[in-house]
Amino acid sequence: MRSRSFWELDGEDDPLVDRIAAGIGRTPARLLAYLLLRAEREAEPATTVHLQAGTRVNRTTISETVARLESRELVERTAVRERDSDGGRPRTAWRPTDGVEETIENTYRSHAEALLERADTRREPDPSGPRGRVRDVEAESSSSVGLVLNWRPNALHVPIYAAIAAGWYGAFDVDVRIDHREGSRRALERVISGPADLAVVGAGTVVRARAAGEPIVPVAVCYQRAMTVLYTVRDAFGEPLERIDQFEGKRIGMPPDSETRLLGRLFLSQTGFDDDSRIVDTNGEERNALLDGDADVVTGSFADPTRLERQGRTVDALALTDHFPIYGPTIVARERTLEDRPTALAGALAGTTGGWAEARRDPGPAAERIAAASDDPPDRIGRTFERAASTFGESDAVRERGWGWHRPDMWERLRTALEQGALLRGEA
């Protein structure tokens, strides 16, 4: 019996897999990383047997996955005759079409195109007939893309600043100009009125805007789960906050006209305590309302309780998406921009995909940039991002397709929940 040896991926190869996975998903990234690394070591392309042994992926998944890689022109199909063959038909084999860095760029570029194609499916039907995205690059007069953040620069924006720090936007020939507004609605208005091409907006605000007939579409989900929490301090609440029935009869502080208020109201409507709780307007000072005794519980982002903990307070919090899954901050565009500027938008999305991978590897450079415009030190910004990414950034969709991926059923579920809670239209 002849023995055969096969080279296989190990833990030292994980950084490369992680970089690729941001633009295509985990399993395709393992196969593509294997092909790239094998090409550096061996002249012969890899057969299904090599891929099975090298990645521990089964034959059926390999067949489906290499088809995806071929469709994106990341690998090419060839044939090879095994050394110990009896002269039969050559085996199908694959090799990468480019080197490591070129392949990573191509992965992010094709992923951005896939995100834009997915955004097309979210557009409202045009009664005048079907429309297609304009792909005439000559129609695009500028490579500058305006991106509005939904708050002052903070840890949740690390991937965007990582893309800037690492030169990822430049790699795709776009100049992304950052602006910010106070809250999702104000950021969205910049896209609707025209000055901005893209905006980071809470998912609830996205659904309400679309229900109101605004011509905007989600193009990438920055975080797969909303980060809104309801929290309190132990000495104000009087007991540990552990169950949703403890909200009955409580004063709940929420900032008016905000994503956190919308999601807080949605959460209460799902629990049945909406009529038994009193909403208190906090005007953006949730912690003060809590400490001053004006509210028993307040809404906020997942990182807000840590600010009180650093002051020595005992804080209890319940995450809304532990009870009802909702997408987190989402990048949106106008439908017209999607048609008129596909090349520039694709470059911005490809660059942000690279920024996500860069931030997961090392958030430090981006944190330094954000710290220069905020009150938080770089190490705290980096830790907060890492917590947000690991807790709220992963999902089956991301593992299967890459950063930013979203699914129609999740949007429809949120729309239905808002409608059932009488929150889809009007005041939140």
Order of alpha helices (4+ residues) and beta strands (2+ residues): alpha-alpha-beta-alpha-alpha-beta-beta-alpha-beta-alpha-alpha-beta-alpha-beta-alpha-beta-beta-alpha-beta-alpha-beta-alpha-beta-alpha-beta-beta-alpha-alpha-alpha-alpha-alpha-alpha
